[in-house]
Amino acid sequence: MKRRNFIKTTSAFSLPFFVGGNAFTAIGKNKLFNLINQDNDKVLVLIQLQGGNDGLSTLIPLDQYAALTQVRSNVLVPESSTIKISDKNAFHPSMNGMAEVWNKEKLNIIQGVAYPDQNRSHFRSTDIWHTASEPDEFLTTGWMGRYFDLNYSNYPEGYPNEDCPDPFALTIGTIVSETCQGVQSNFSLTVTDPFNPGTISEGVAGESPDNCYGRELDFVRDVAKQTNVYAEVISDAANKGNSLSSKYTPGNNLASKLQQVARLISGGMQTKIYVVQLGGFDLHSGQVENNNVLGGRQSELLANLSDAICAFQDDCELLGIDQRVVGMTYSEFGRRIRSNESLGTDHGTAAPLFVFGSCVNPTIIGENPSIDNQVSIQEGVAMQFDFRSIYASIMMDWFGVEESQVKEVLFKDFQHLPIIRSCEASSTDELTFESAKLEVYPNPTSDFSYLNFNSNNEHIRIALFDAIGSQIKVVINKKLEKGSHKILIETQDLSSGNYFIMLQGEQKQKTVKLVKV
């Protein structure tokens, strides 16, 4: 078996090497230099909320509160207890830390993030988020892994080297992230203790036999050497780095992971991607305590998330690295609008996504979901933004990746969202994203409705979705001349129920509920 074929065979499963209780995955290849040179020393920290976070309990739409009391009263916190951040929005009462980041204008919130044809399986939906695939497309590479592959196609051969001595990506934990899975191997490495990452015994050097066994033995020896070099790089950075914030709370595992990330960055590691995870969000029951909606597992998780982000952001600022670091949360799906009888919520569709840092646009992109008491038991929060548009916007505006490469890594059409701004910008320089004008009538309807909207000589996409996030049809997807437009959408073949019409323009978006009777 050739070495390259051996790599391809093993990398499909992203199998790490376990050393002293710590897991490592081989890394490599040149040209990371164009990302870690003096022109771009930016870092992205990904925080995965495993299990599917309930967005309606995280960012509470105050203008929909009356309707929420009709459909999820047994898990809904009192409005008077929420942390209000605008006239229409509030955080869960346990999210004081996140509110502090918001008040310091270091937080961007994108509403209703999901993907068309939502798959409510944990495994498949997580796979879609990591690979940025279409729902009916099965990819073996992660979205950042594909980007690295564009420039470092021979990876993992020849690494580390003088130009690229550090790992491409690092997961703080024991499970390697599929986000950085490349064609031949995973660009990510995992570690639990940066001060003591462990080493692999390289064995006694000797001549390898000229056969399949010998070639595989050489590969394993090379991986061991690579792992030991990276272990030394990581421990050196951990010892050189620092942590200055007093906001880290004992017992908060996520905060501990982010504290390690801050220490490694300040210690000089030039790794571009860090991944941390916070599990436990699959709360079909026990989301709140019986007779105490302010308690329960959801409150604990949101407090840990909020406090950890607040401490990490504070640490980055005290360390003077805050203009190099942007963080982003993501979860495989949101929860349903209606709660269940077990004081929990079931798998849903969209949820808000948070991007934080000193160089983010401090605003809310998108609108609150529209909720009424006619919500079906299956209905989730409607999608407003495809998660790949967030990926694309960060790649372009944070890492400076050319649009042509972004399209090659992700997909051809995406909305450019104003998530990142100049690090020196003031609050008066806030970037905007419009709420499009979209009128739907008659609504409710039986056989047809008309859609009225405006175009600014731009590409317009309008699609129809059902209540669980499946795309029924694309009504229009093309560039339209400037002015008002009116189109007919036929509904006679649809079953009775709730649907959503989503309009996407180049700098605007709108989602409207349509009721078929």
Order of alpha helices (4+ residues) and beta strands (2+ residues): alpha-beta-beta-alpha-beta-alpha-beta-alpha-beta-beta-alpha-beta-alpha-alpha-beta-beta-alpha-alpha-beta-alpha-beta-beta-beta-beta-alpha-alpha-beta-beta-beta-beta-beta-beta-beta-beta
